[in-house]
Amino acid sequence: MTKSQTVGALADATGLTKAQVNTFLEEQAKLAYAEAKNGFTITGIGKLVLVNRAARMGRNPATGEQIHIPAKTVVKFRIAKVCKDSVLSA
């Protein structure tokens, strides 16, 4: 689904205008970005979290040379069990 299709479907389902739904989705995204470090949960869908990835050795695929990949923090989205069950049973 595209963003406009999502906004249209939510507007039809809730009785809100497309502009109101679009504003809500934008504000939810801003809030998720700001709160990701604490874990941001979208009930029934999943949780946005920051994860520390350890340093490791990797390999340059072009040359085969071993390289050191430094530690870093990455953003992950953990899918809720109810979402997995709903999607996989369909």
HTML snippet that shows the backbone in 3Dmol.js (N, CA, C, O; Angstrom):
<script src="https://3Dmol.org/build/3Dmol-min.js"></script>
<div id="view" style="width:600px;height:400px;position:relative"></div>
<script>
const pdb = `
ATOM      1  N   MET A   1       0.840  -1.192   0.000  1.00  0.00           N
ATOM      2  CA  MET A   1       0.000   0.000   0.000  1.00  0.00           C
ATOM      3  C   MET A   1       0.876   1.243   0.000  1.00  0.00           C
ATOM      4  O   MET A   1       1.888   1.299   0.699  1.00  0.00           O
ATOM      5  N   THR A   2       0.492   2.213  -0.769  1.00  0.00           N
ATOM      6  CA  THR A   2       1.200   3.487  -0.751  1.00  0.00           C
ATOM      7  C   THR A   2       0.698   4.329   0.415  1.00  0.00           C
ATOM      8  O   THR A   2      -0.298   3.995   1.057  1.00  0.00           O
ATOM      9  N   LYS A   3       1.402   5.425   0.678  1.00  0.00           N
ATOM     10  CA  LYS A   3       0.988   6.299   1.771  1.00  0.00           C
ATOM     11  C   LYS A   3      -0.403   6.867   1.503  1.00  0.00           C
ATOM     12  O   LYS A   3      -1.228   6.924   2.415  1.00  0.00           O
ATOM     13  N   SER A   4      -0.674   7.287   0.273  1.00  0.00           N
ATOM     14  CA  SER A   4      -1.984   7.868  -0.029  1.00  0.00           C
ATOM     15  C   SER A   4      -3.097   6.824   0.091  1.00  0.00           C
ATOM     16  O   SER A   4      -4.207   7.153   0.510  1.00  0.00           O
ATOM     17  N   GLN A   5      -2.814   5.574  -0.272  1.00  0.00           N
ATOM     18  CA  GLN A   5      -3.807   4.511  -0.115  1.00  0.00           C
ATOM     19  C   GLN A   5      -4.074   4.242   1.366  1.00  0.00           C
ATOM     20  O   GLN A   5      -5.217   4.031   1.771  1.00  0.00           O
ATOM     21  N   THR A   6      -3.010   4.252   2.166  1.00  0.00           N
ATOM     22  CA  THR A   6      -3.153   4.046   3.603  1.00  0.00           C
ATOM     23  C   THR A   6      -3.971   5.171   4.225  1.00  0.00           C
ATOM     24  O   THR A   6      -4.886   4.922   5.010  1.00  0.00           O
ATOM     25  N   VAL A   7      -3.635   6.414   3.869  1.00  0.00           N
ATOM     26  CA  VAL A   7      -4.365   7.568   4.403  1.00  0.00           C
ATOM     27  C   VAL A   7      -5.832   7.487   3.998  1.00  0.00           C
ATOM     28  O   VAL A   7      -6.711   7.744   4.822  1.00  0.00           O
ATOM     29  N   GLY A   8      -6.111   7.137   2.757  1.00  0.00           N
ATOM     30  CA  GLY A   8      -7.493   7.023   2.290  1.00  0.00           C
ATOM     31  C   GLY A   8      -8.268   5.946   3.025  1.00  0.00           C
ATOM     32  O   GLY A   8      -9.413   6.160   3.423  1.00  0.00           O
ATOM     33  N   ALA A   9      -7.647   4.787   3.206  1.00  0.00           N
ATOM     34  CA  ALA A   9      -8.311   3.687   3.898  1.00  0.00           C
ATOM     35  C   ALA A   9      -8.599   4.045   5.354  1.00  0.00           C
ATOM     36  O   ALA A   9      -9.680   3.753   5.865  1.00  0.00           O
ATOM     37  N   LEU A  10      -7.634   4.675   6.020  1.00  0.00           N
ATOM     38  CA  LEU A  10      -7.844   5.066   7.414  1.00  0.00           C
ATOM     39  C   LEU A  10      -8.894   6.169   7.529  1.00  0.00           C
ATOM     40  O   LEU A  10      -9.687   6.176   8.471  1.00  0.00           O
ATOM     41  N   ALA A  11      -8.902   7.090   6.586  1.00  0.00           N
ATOM     42  CA  ALA A  11      -9.905   8.158   6.598  1.00  0.00           C
ATOM     43  C   ALA A  11     -11.307   7.571   6.434  1.00  0.00           C
ATOM     44  O   ALA A  11     -12.239   7.984   7.125  1.00  0.00           O
ATOM     45  N   ASP A  12     -11.458   6.608   5.519  1.00  0.00           N
ATOM     46  CA  ASP A  12     -12.759   5.967   5.320  1.00  0.00           C
ATOM     47  C   ASP A  12     -13.196   5.188   6.563  1.00  0.00           C
ATOM     48  O   ASP A  12     -14.367   5.213   6.939  1.00  0.00           O
ATOM     49  N   ALA A  13     -12.247   4.501   7.194  1.00  0.00           N
ATOM     50  CA  ALA A  13     -12.581   3.661   8.348  1.00  0.00           C
ATOM     51  C   ALA A  13     -12.901   4.470   9.598  1.00  0.00           C
ATOM     52  O   ALA A  13     -13.699   4.034  10.428  1.00  0.00           O
ATOM     53  N   THR A  14     -12.283   5.656   9.744  1.00  0.00           N
ATOM     54  CA  THR A  14     -12.448   6.419  10.979  1.00  0.00           C
ATOM     55  C   THR A  14     -13.402   7.597  10.865  1.00  0.00           C
ATOM     56  O   THR A  14     -13.861   8.121  11.880  1.00  0.00           O
ATOM     57  N   GLY A  15     -13.708   8.021   9.638  1.00  0.00           N
ATOM     58  CA  GLY A  15     -14.555   9.186   9.472  1.00  0.00           C
ATOM     59  C   GLY A  15     -13.805  10.501   9.573  1.00  0.00           C
ATOM     60  O   GLY A  15     -14.414  11.569   9.525  1.00  0.00           O
ATOM     61  N   LEU A  16     -12.488  10.432   9.713  1.00  0.00           N
ATOM     62  CA  LEU A  16     -11.662  11.637   9.735  1.00  0.00           C
ATOM     63  C   LEU A  16     -11.357  12.049   8.298  1.00  0.00           C
ATOM     64  O   LEU A  16     -11.545  11.271   7.364  1.00  0.00           O
ATOM     65  N   THR A  17     -10.883  13.284   8.135  1.00  0.00           N
ATOM     66  CA  THR A  17     -10.478  13.724   6.807  1.00  0.00           C
ATOM     67  C   THR A  17      -9.101  13.145   6.492  1.00  0.00           C
ATOM     68  O   THR A  17      -8.363  12.737   7.388  1.00  0.00           O
ATOM     69  N   LYS A  18      -8.773  13.119   5.211  1.00  0.00           N
ATOM     70  CA  LYS A  18      -7.449  12.632   4.809  1.00  0.00           C
ATOM     71  C   LYS A  18      -6.350  13.510   5.394  1.00  0.00           C
ATOM     72  O   LYS A  18      -5.291  13.005   5.768  1.00  0.00           O
ATOM     73  N   ALA A  19      -6.588  14.814   5.478  1.00  0.00           N
ATOM     74  CA  ALA A  19      -5.601  15.729   6.051  1.00  0.00           C
ATOM     75  C   ALA A  19      -5.362  15.422   7.525  1.00  0.00           C
ATOM     76  O   ALA A  19      -4.222  15.455   7.987  1.00  0.00           O
ATOM     77  N   GLN A  20      -6.423  15.124   8.264  1.00  0.00           N
ATOM     78  CA  GLN A  20      -6.278  14.793   9.683  1.00  0.00           C
ATOM     79  C   GLN A  20      -5.508  13.490   9.863  1.00  0.00           C
ATOM     80  O   GLN A  20      -4.640  13.394  10.731  1.00  0.00           O
ATOM     81  N   VAL A  21      -5.821  12.497   9.054  1.00  0.00           N
ATOM     82  CA  VAL A  21      -5.128  11.209   9.144  1.00  0.00           C
ATOM     83  C   VAL A  21      -3.666  11.390   8.780  1.00  0.00           C
ATOM     84  O   VAL A  21      -2.791  10.833   9.443  1.00  0.00           O
ATOM     85  N   ASN A  22      -3.386  12.164   7.733  1.00  0.00           N
ATOM     86  CA  ASN A  22      -2.006  12.404   7.309  1.00  0.00           C
ATOM     87  C   ASN A  22      -1.219  13.096   8.415  1.00  0.00           C
ATOM     88  O   ASN A  22      -0.080  12.720   8.695  1.00  0.00           O
ATOM     89  N   THR A  23      -1.821  14.111   9.050  1.00  0.00           N
ATOM     90  CA  THR A  23      -1.171  14.813  10.157  1.00  0.00           C
ATOM     91  C   THR A  23      -0.903  13.863  11.317  1.00  0.00           C
ATOM     92  O   THR A  23       0.168  13.901  11.922  1.00  0.00           O
ATOM     93  N   PHE A  24      -1.872  13.014  11.624  1.00  0.00           N
ATOM     94  CA  PHE A  24      -1.694  12.042  12.703  1.00  0.00           C
ATOM     95  C   PHE A  24      -0.515  11.114  12.416  1.00  0.00           C
ATOM     96  O   PHE A  24       0.320  10.885  13.290  1.00  0.00           O
ATOM     97  N   LEU A  25      -0.445  10.577  11.191  1.00  0.00           N
ATOM     98  CA  LEU A  25       0.639   9.651  10.846  1.00  0.00           C
ATOM     99  C   LEU A  25       2.004  10.337  10.901  1.00  0.00           C
ATOM    100  O   LEU A  25       2.982   9.736  11.348  1.00  0.00           O
ATOM    101  N   GLU A  26       2.074  11.592  10.450  1.00  0.00           N
ATOM    102  CA  GLU A  26       3.336  12.331  10.508  1.00  0.00           C
ATOM    103  C   GLU A  26       3.762  12.579  11.953  1.00  0.00           C
ATOM    104  O   GLU A  26       4.938  12.431  12.284  1.00  0.00           O
ATOM    105  N   GLU A  27       2.824  12.950  12.809  1.00  0.00           N
ATOM    106  CA  GLU A  27       3.139  13.190  14.220  1.00  0.00           C
ATOM    107  C   GLU A  27       3.529  11.897  14.932  1.00  0.00           C
ATOM    108  O   GLU A  27       4.407  11.899  15.795  1.00  0.00           O
ATOM    109  N   GLN A  28       2.874  10.792  14.569  1.00  0.00           N
ATOM    110  CA  GLN A  28       3.238   9.497  15.159  1.00  0.00           C
ATOM    111  C   GLN A  28       4.661   9.122  14.763  1.00  0.00           C
ATOM    112  O   GLN A  28       5.419   8.615  15.589  1.00  0.00           O
ATOM    113  N   ALA A  29       5.029   9.366  13.512  1.00  0.00           N
ATOM    114  CA  ALA A  29       6.385   9.072  13.055  1.00  0.00           C
ATOM    115  C   ALA A  29       7.400   9.928  13.806  1.00  0.00           C
ATOM    116  O   ALA A  29       8.433   9.415  14.237  1.00  0.00           O
ATOM    117  N   LYS A  30       7.128  11.222  13.972  1.00  0.00           N
ATOM    118  CA  LYS A  30       8.040  12.105  14.712  1.00  0.00           C
ATOM    119  C   LYS A  30       8.211  11.620  16.151  1.00  0.00           C
ATOM    120  O   LYS A  30       9.321  11.604  16.684  1.00  0.00           O
ATOM    121  N   LEU A  31       7.109  11.230  16.766  1.00  0.00           N
ATOM    122  CA  LEU A  31       7.164  10.736  18.142  1.00  0.00           C
ATOM    123  C   LEU A  31       7.976   9.443  18.214  1.00  0.00           C
ATOM    124  O   LEU A  31       8.755   9.252  19.148  1.00  0.00           O
ATOM    125  N   ALA A  32       7.799   8.559  17.238  1.00  0.00           N
ATOM    126  CA  ALA A  32       8.544   7.301  17.207  1.00  0.00           C
ATOM    127  C   ALA A  32      10.041   7.566  17.086  1.00  0.00           C
ATOM    128  O   ALA A  32      10.842   6.912  17.753  1.00  0.00           O
ATOM    129  N   TYR A  33      10.426   8.530  16.232  1.00  0.00           N
ATOM    130  CA  TYR A  33      11.847   8.857  16.063  1.00  0.00           C
ATOM    131  C   TYR A  33      12.436   9.390  17.368  1.00  0.00           C
ATOM    132  O   TYR A  33      13.552   9.033  17.744  1.00  0.00           O
ATOM    133  N   ALA A  34      11.685  10.240  18.048  1.00  0.00           N
ATOM    134  CA  ALA A  34      12.174  10.846  19.281  1.00  0.00           C
ATOM    135  C   ALA A  34      12.261   9.843  20.425  1.00  0.00           C
ATOM    136  O   ALA A  34      13.142   9.950  21.277  1.00  0.00           O
ATOM    137  N   GLU A  35      11.359   8.876  20.449  1.00  0.00           N
ATOM    138  CA  GLU A  35      11.288   7.940  21.567  1.00  0.00           C
ATOM    139  C   GLU A  35      11.923   6.578  21.279  1.00  0.00           C
ATOM    140  O   GLU A  35      11.848   5.687  22.125  1.00  0.00           O
ATOM    141  N   ALA A  36      12.533   6.392  20.133  1.00  0.00           N
ATOM    142  CA  ALA A  36      13.111   5.089  19.774  1.00  0.00           C
ATOM    143  C   ALA A  36      14.142   4.633  20.795  1.00  0.00           C
ATOM    144  O   ALA A  36      14.258   3.440  21.071  1.00  0.00           O
ATOM    145  N   LYS A  37      14.889   5.574  21.354  1.00  0.00           N
ATOM    146  CA  LYS A  37      15.921   5.189  22.328  1.00  0.00           C
ATOM    147  C   LYS A  37      15.317   4.554  23.577  1.00  0.00           C
ATOM    148  O   LYS A  37      15.988   3.780  24.260  1.00  0.00           O
ATOM    149  N   ASN A  38      14.065   4.871  23.885  1.00  0.00           N
ATOM    150  CA  ASN A  38      13.368   4.292  25.037  1.00  0.00           C
ATOM    151  C   ASN A  38      12.490   3.110  24.647  1.00  0.00           C
ATOM    152  O   ASN A  38      11.944   2.427  25.514  1.00  0.00           O
ATOM    153  N   GLY A  39      12.354   2.866  23.352  1.00  0.00           N
ATOM    154  CA  GLY A  39      11.451   1.834  22.850  1.00  0.00           C
ATOM    155  C   GLY A  39      10.097   2.454  22.579  1.00  0.00           C
ATOM    156  O   GLY A  39       9.457   2.974  23.493  1.00  0.00           O
ATOM    157  N   PHE A  40       9.656   2.405  21.342  1.00  0.00           N
ATOM    158  CA  PHE A  40       8.363   2.985  20.961  1.00  0.00           C
ATOM    159  C   PHE A  40       7.467   1.871  20.469  1.00  0.00           C
ATOM    160  O   PHE A  40       7.779   1.219  19.473  1.00  0.00           O
ATOM    161  N   THR A  41       6.351   1.641  21.158  1.00  0.00           N
ATOM    162  CA  THR A  41       5.449   0.545  20.832  1.00  0.00           C
ATOM    163  C   THR A  41       4.225   1.045  20.073  1.00  0.00           C
ATOM    164  O   THR A  41       3.583   2.017  20.469  1.00  0.00           O
ATOM    165  N   ILE A  42       3.919   0.361  18.980  1.00  0.00           N
ATOM    166  CA  ILE A  42       2.659   0.560  18.286  1.00  0.00           C
ATOM    167  C   ILE A  42       1.847  -0.686  18.613  1.00  0.00           C
ATOM    168  O   ILE A  42       2.104  -1.762  18.072  1.00  0.00           O
ATOM    169  N   THR A  43       0.882  -0.541  19.487  1.00  0.00           N
ATOM    170  CA  THR A  43       0.128  -1.667  20.014  1.00  0.00           C
ATOM    171  C   THR A  43      -0.462  -2.511  18.887  1.00  0.00           C
ATOM    172  O   THR A  43      -1.093  -1.992  17.966  1.00  0.00           O
ATOM    173  N   GLY A  44      -0.242  -3.822  18.978  1.00  0.00           N
ATOM    174  CA  GLY A  44      -0.767  -4.749  17.995  1.00  0.00           C
ATOM    175  C   GLY A  44       0.092  -4.909  16.752  1.00  0.00           C
ATOM    176  O   GLY A  44      -0.169  -5.791  15.934  1.00  0.00           O
ATOM    177  N   ILE A  45       1.125  -4.064  16.591  1.00  0.00           N
ATOM    178  CA  ILE A  45       1.984  -4.143  15.404  1.00  0.00           C
ATOM    179  C   ILE A  45       3.416  -4.488  15.787  1.00  0.00           C
ATOM    180  O   ILE A  45       3.981  -5.451  15.268  1.00  0.00           O
ATOM    181  N   GLY A  46       4.008  -3.712  16.690  1.00  0.00           N
ATOM    182  CA  GLY A  46       5.376  -4.017  17.087  1.00  0.00           C
ATOM    183  C   GLY A  46       6.012  -2.883  17.864  1.00  0.00           C
ATOM    184  O   GLY A  46       5.340  -1.958  18.323  1.00  0.00           O
ATOM    185  N   LYS A  47       7.345  -2.979  18.002  1.00  0.00           N
ATOM    186  CA  LYS A  47       8.088  -2.040  18.825  1.00  0.00           C
ATOM    187  C   LYS A  47       9.360  -1.612  18.105  1.00  0.00           C
ATOM    188  O   LYS A  47      10.092  -2.453  17.582  1.00  0.00           O
ATOM    189  N   LEU A  48       9.627  -0.307  18.077  1.00  0.00           N
ATOM    190  CA  LEU A  48      10.836   0.270  17.504  1.00  0.00           C
ATOM    191  C   LEU A  48      11.861   0.394  18.625  1.00  0.00           C
ATOM    192  O   LEU A  48      11.591   1.032  19.643  1.00  0.00           O
ATOM    193  N   VAL A  49      13.042  -0.212  18.447  1.00  0.00           N
ATOM    194  CA  VAL A  49      14.061  -0.202  19.499  1.00  0.00           C
ATOM    195  C   VAL A  49      15.439   0.067  18.898  1.00  0.00           C
ATOM    196  O   VAL A  49      15.673  -0.166  17.713  1.00  0.00           O
ATOM    197  N   LEU A  50      16.343   0.562  19.739  1.00  0.00           N
ATOM    198  CA  LEU A  50      17.744   0.707  19.359  1.00  0.00           C
ATOM    199  C   LEU A  50      18.506  -0.487  19.917  1.00  0.00           C
ATOM    200  O   LEU A  50      18.292  -0.886  21.062  1.00  0.00           O
ATOM    201  N   VAL A  51      19.400  -1.059  19.107  1.00  0.00           N
ATOM    202  CA  VAL A  51      20.167  -2.234  19.505  1.00  0.00           C
ATOM    203  C   VAL A  51      21.640  -1.953  19.258  1.00  0.00           C
ATOM    204  O   VAL A  51      22.008  -1.421  18.211  1.00  0.00           O
ATOM    205  N   ASN A  52      22.482  -2.311  20.220  1.00  0.00           N
ATOM    206  CA  ASN A  52      23.925  -2.169  20.047  1.00  0.00           C
ATOM    207  C   ASN A  52      24.462  -3.393  19.320  1.00  0.00           C
ATOM    208  O   ASN A  52      24.298  -4.520  19.788  1.00  0.00           O
ATOM    209  N   ARG A  53      25.098  -3.173  18.182  1.00  0.00           N
ATOM    210  CA  ARG A  53      25.671  -4.265  17.401  1.00  0.00           C
ATOM    211  C   ARG A  53      27.170  -4.312  17.706  1.00  0.00           C
ATOM    212  O   ARG A  53      27.853  -3.294  17.596  1.00  0.00           O
ATOM    213  N   ALA A  54      27.677  -5.460  18.078  1.00  0.00           N
ATOM    214  CA  ALA A  54      29.079  -5.624  18.451  1.00  0.00           C
ATOM    215  C   ALA A  54      29.991  -5.509  17.230  1.00  0.00           C
ATOM    216  O   ALA A  54      29.566  -5.727  16.095  1.00  0.00           O
ATOM    217  N   ALA A  55      31.249  -5.162  17.488  1.00  0.00           N
ATOM    218  CA  ALA A  55      32.249  -5.130  16.423  1.00  0.00           C
ATOM    219  C   ALA A  55      32.500  -6.566  15.958  1.00  0.00           C
ATOM    220  O   ALA A  55      32.391  -7.512  16.738  1.00  0.00           O
ATOM    221  N   ARG A  56      32.834  -6.709  14.686  1.00  0.00           N
ATOM    222  CA  ARG A  56      33.063  -8.058  14.159  1.00  0.00           C
ATOM    223  C   ARG A  56      33.985  -7.990  12.952  1.00  0.00           C
ATOM    224  O   ARG A  56      34.265  -6.919  12.414  1.00  0.00           O
ATOM    225  N   MET A  57      34.441  -9.151  12.551  1.00  0.00           N
ATOM    226  CA  MET A  57      35.258  -9.254  11.349  1.00  0.00           C
ATOM    227  C   MET A  57      34.339  -9.595  10.180  1.00  0.00           C
ATOM    228  O   MET A  57      33.458 -10.447  10.297  1.00  0.00           O
ATOM    229  N   GLY A  58      34.556  -8.922   9.056  1.00  0.00           N
ATOM    230  CA  GLY A  58      33.776  -9.178   7.859  1.00  0.00           C
ATOM    231  C   GLY A  58      34.704  -9.456   6.694  1.00  0.00           C
ATOM    232  O   GLY A  58      35.917  -9.564   6.869  1.00  0.00           O
ATOM    233  N   ARG A  59      34.138  -9.570   5.514  1.00  0.00           N
ATOM    234  CA  ARG A  59      34.940  -9.864   4.340  1.00  0.00           C
ATOM    235  C   ARG A  59      34.475  -8.969   3.201  1.00  0.00           C
ATOM    236  O   ARG A  59      33.278  -8.850   2.941  1.00  0.00           O
ATOM    237  N   ASN A  60      35.433  -8.339   2.525  1.00  0.00           N
ATOM    238  CA  ASN A  60      35.140  -7.534   1.347  1.00  0.00           C
ATOM    239  C   ASN A  60      34.761  -8.502   0.229  1.00  0.00           C
ATOM    240  O   ASN A  60      35.595  -9.313  -0.174  1.00  0.00           O
ATOM    241  N   PRO A  61      33.532  -8.445  -0.284  1.00  0.00           N
ATOM    242  CA  PRO A  61      33.119  -9.419  -1.296  1.00  0.00           C
ATOM    243  C   PRO A  61      33.881  -9.293  -2.621  1.00  0.00           C
ATOM    244  O   PRO A  61      33.997 -10.270  -3.362  1.00  0.00           O
ATOM    245  N   ALA A  62      34.392  -8.116  -2.918  1.00  0.00           N
ATOM    246  CA  ALA A  62      35.111  -7.922  -4.181  1.00  0.00           C
ATOM    247  C   ALA A  62      36.511  -8.528  -4.138  1.00  0.00           C
ATOM    248  O   ALA A  62      36.959  -9.132  -5.113  1.00  0.00           O
ATOM    249  N   THR A  63      37.206  -8.367  -3.001  1.00  0.00           N
ATOM    250  CA  THR A  63      38.603  -8.819  -2.928  1.00  0.00           C
ATOM    251  C   THR A  63      38.791 -10.039  -2.043  1.00  0.00           C
ATOM    252  O   THR A  63      39.808 -10.725  -2.148  1.00  0.00           O
ATOM    253  N   GLY A  64      37.831 -10.321  -1.174  1.00  0.00           N
ATOM    254  CA  GLY A  64      37.976 -11.428  -0.239  1.00  0.00           C
ATOM    255  C   GLY A  64      38.784 -11.053   0.985  1.00  0.00           C
ATOM    256  O   GLY A  64      38.979 -11.878   1.877  1.00  0.00           O
ATOM    257  N   GLU A  65      39.260  -9.812   1.040  1.00  0.00           N
ATOM    258  CA  GLU A  65      40.082  -9.352   2.159  1.00  0.00           C
ATOM    259  C   GLU A  65      39.234  -9.211   3.418  1.00  0.00           C
ATOM    260  O   GLU A  65      38.102  -8.730   3.364  1.00  0.00           O
ATOM    261  N   GLN A  66      39.797  -9.638   4.566  1.00  0.00           N
ATOM    262  CA  GLN A  66      39.099  -9.486   5.836  1.00  0.00           C
ATOM    263  C   GLN A  66      39.173  -8.026   6.269  1.00  0.00           C
ATOM    264  O   GLN A  66      40.208  -7.372   6.138  1.00  0.00           O
ATOM    265  N   ILE A  67      38.039  -7.527   6.794  1.00  0.00           N
ATOM    266  CA  ILE A  67      37.996  -6.151   7.288  1.00  0.00           C
ATOM    267  C   ILE A  67      37.339  -6.137   8.659  1.00  0.00           C
ATOM    268  O   ILE A  67      36.550  -7.018   9.001  1.00  0.00           O
ATOM    269  N   HIS A  68      37.681  -5.121   9.430  1.00  0.00           N
ATOM    270  CA  HIS A  68      37.091  -4.946  10.751  1.00  0.00           C
ATOM    271  C   HIS A  68      35.860  -4.064  10.608  1.00  0.00           C
ATOM    272  O   HIS A  68      35.940  -2.971  10.048  1.00  0.00           O
ATOM    273  N   ILE A  69      34.719  -4.531  11.113  1.00  0.00           N
ATOM    274  CA  ILE A  69      33.491  -3.750  11.100  1.00  0.00           C
ATOM    275  C   ILE A  69      33.285  -3.248  12.528  1.00  0.00           C
ATOM    276  O   ILE A  69      33.129  -4.053  13.446  1.00  0.00           O
ATOM    277  N   PRO A  70      33.283  -1.931  12.728  1.00  0.00           N
ATOM    278  CA  PRO A  70      33.184  -1.389  14.084  1.00  0.00           C
ATOM    279  C   PRO A  70      31.796  -1.580  14.699  1.00  0.00           C
ATOM    280  O   PRO A  70      30.810  -1.806  13.997  1.00  0.00           O
ATOM    281  N   ALA A  71      31.749  -1.483  16.013  1.00  0.00           N
ATOM    282  CA  ALA A  71      30.481  -1.566  16.735  1.00  0.00           C
ATOM    283  C   ALA A  71      29.640  -0.344  16.383  1.00  0.00           C
ATOM    284  O   ALA A  71      30.170   0.735  16.116  1.00  0.00           O
ATOM    285  N   LYS A  72      28.324  -0.529  16.387  1.00  0.00           N
ATOM    286  CA  LYS A  72      27.438   0.606  16.121  1.00  0.00           C
ATOM    287  C   LYS A  72      26.049   0.322  16.692  1.00  0.00           C
ATOM    288  O   LYS A  72      25.714  -0.813  17.030  1.00  0.00           O
ATOM    289  N   THR A  73      25.264   1.375  16.788  1.00  0.00           N
ATOM    290  CA  THR A  73      23.887   1.265  17.240  1.00  0.00           C
ATOM    291  C   THR A  73      22.988   1.271  16.014  1.00  0.00           C
ATOM    292  O   THR A  73      23.150   2.108  15.126  1.00  0.00           O
ATOM    293  N   VAL A  74      22.040   0.337  15.961  1.00  0.00           N
ATOM    294  CA  VAL A  74      21.125   0.233  14.824  1.00  0.00           C
ATOM    295  C   VAL A  74      19.680   0.284  15.309  1.00  0.00           C
ATOM    296  O   VAL A  74      19.391  -0.017  16.466  1.00  0.00           O
ATOM    297  N   VAL A  75      18.789   0.665  14.419  1.00  0.00           N
ATOM    298  CA  VAL A  75      17.359   0.708  14.718  1.00  0.00           C
ATOM    299  C   VAL A  75      16.744  -0.598  14.229  1.00  0.00           C
ATOM    300  O   VAL A  75      16.990  -1.020  13.099  1.00  0.00           O
ATOM    301  N   LYS A  76      15.948  -1.232  15.075  1.00  0.00           N
ATOM    302  CA  LYS A  76      15.264  -2.466  14.707  1.00  0.00           C
ATOM    303  C   LYS A  76      13.786  -2.332  15.034  1.00  0.00           C
ATOM    304  O   LYS A  76      13.393  -1.578  15.924  1.00  0.00           O
ATOM    305  N   PHE A  77      12.978  -3.081  14.294  1.00  0.00           N
ATOM    306  CA  PHE A  77      11.549  -3.118  14.577  1.00  0.00           C
ATOM    307  C   PHE A  77      11.189  -4.551  14.901  1.00  0.00           C
ATOM    308  O   PHE A  77      11.344  -5.447  14.071  1.00  0.00           O
ATOM    309  N   ARG A  78      10.710  -4.758  16.108  1.00  0.00           N
ATOM    310  CA  ARG A  78      10.323  -6.102  16.556  1.00  0.00           C
ATOM    311  C   ARG A  78       8.822  -6.260  16.378  1.00  0.00           C
ATOM    312  O   ARG A  78       8.033  -5.510  16.953  1.00  0.00           O
ATOM    313  N   ILE A  79       8.441  -7.236  15.582  1.00  0.00           N
ATOM    314  CA  ILE A  79       7.035  -7.475  15.289  1.00  0.00           C
ATOM    315  C   ILE A  79       6.345  -8.124  16.490  1.00  0.00           C
ATOM    316  O   ILE A  79       6.893  -9.039  17.105  1.00  0.00           O
ATOM    317  N   ALA A  80       5.150  -7.651  16.817  1.00  0.00           N
ATOM    318  CA  ALA A  80       4.376  -8.202  17.931  1.00  0.00           C
ATOM    319  C   ALA A  80       3.868  -9.600  17.577  1.00  0.00           C
ATOM    320  O   ALA A  80       3.598  -9.893  16.412  1.00  0.00           O
ATOM    321  N   LYS A  81       3.740 -10.451  18.583  1.00  0.00           N
ATOM    322  CA  LYS A  81       3.282 -11.823  18.364  1.00  0.00           C
ATOM    323  C   LYS A  81       1.898 -11.855  17.727  1.00  0.00           C
ATOM    324  O   LYS A  81       1.649 -12.651  16.822  1.00  0.00           O
ATOM    325  N   VAL A  82       1.004 -11.000  18.192  1.00  0.00           N
ATOM    326  CA  VAL A  82      -0.348 -10.976  17.641  1.00  0.00           C
ATOM    327  C   VAL A  82      -0.322 -10.606  16.158  1.00  0.00           C
ATOM    328  O   VAL A  82      -1.141 -11.105  15.385  1.00  0.00           O
ATOM    329  N   CYS A  83       0.595  -9.750  15.757  1.00  0.00           N
ATOM    330  CA  CYS A  83       0.736  -9.375  14.345  1.00  0.00           C
ATOM    331  C   CYS A  83       1.253 -10.554  13.532  1.00  0.00           C
ATOM    332  O   CYS A  83       0.730 -10.840  12.455  1.00  0.00           O
ATOM    333  N   LYS A  84       2.273 -11.240  14.036  1.00  0.00           N
ATOM    334  CA  LYS A  84       2.809 -12.418  13.347  1.00  0.00           C
ATOM    335  C   LYS A  84       1.728 -13.466  13.157  1.00  0.00           C
ATOM    336  O   LYS A  84       1.558 -14.007  12.064  1.00  0.00           O
ATOM    337  N   ASP A  85       1.003 -13.748  14.224  1.00  0.00           N
ATOM    338  CA  ASP A  85      -0.044 -14.764  14.169  1.00  0.00           C
ATOM    339  C   ASP A  85      -1.133 -14.390  13.167  1.00  0.00           C
ATOM    340  O   ASP A  85      -1.616 -15.241  12.420  1.00  0.00           O
ATOM    341  N   SER A  86      -1.515 -13.119  13.156  1.00  0.00           N
ATOM    342  CA  SER A  86      -2.577 -12.656  12.260  1.00  0.00           C
ATOM    343  C   SER A  86      -2.141 -12.726  10.797  1.00  0.00           C
ATOM    344  O   SER A  86      -2.900 -13.183   9.943  1.00  0.00           O
ATOM    345  N   VAL A  87      -0.929 -12.277  10.512  1.00  0.00           N
ATOM    346  CA  VAL A  87      -0.432 -12.246   9.125  1.00  0.00           C
ATOM    347  C   VAL A  87      -0.157 -13.653   8.617  1.00  0.00           C
ATOM    348  O   VAL A  87      -0.505 -13.979   7.482  1.00  0.00           O
ATOM    349  N   LEU A  88       0.460 -14.488   9.437  1.00  0.00           N
ATOM    350  CA  LEU A  88       0.858 -15.818   8.990  1.00  0.00           C
ATOM    351  C   LEU A  88      -0.317 -16.789   8.889  1.00  0.00           C
ATOM    352  O   LEU A  88      -0.223 -17.790   8.179  1.00  0.00           O
ATOM    353  N   SER A  89      -1.423 -16.511   9.587  1.00  0.00           N
ATOM    354  CA  SER A  89      -2.572 -17.414   9.515  1.00  0.00           C
ATOM    355  C   SER A  89      -3.482 -17.099   8.321  1.00  0.00           C
ATOM    356  O   SER A  89      -4.374 -17.879   7.986  1.00  0.00           O
ATOM    357  N   ALA A  90      -3.246 -15.955   7.690  1.00  0.00           N
ATOM    358  CA  ALA A  90      -4.104 -15.544   6.554  1.00  0.00           C
ATOM    359  C   ALA A  90      -3.758 -16.277   5.282  1.00  0.00           C
ATOM    360  O   ALA A  90      -4.383 -16.046   4.247  1.00  0.00           O
TER     361      ALA A  90
END
`;
const viewer = $3Dmol.createViewer("view");
viewer.addModel(pdb, "pdb");
viewer.setStyle({}, {cartoon: {color: "spectrum"}});
viewer.zoomTo();
viewer.render();
</script>
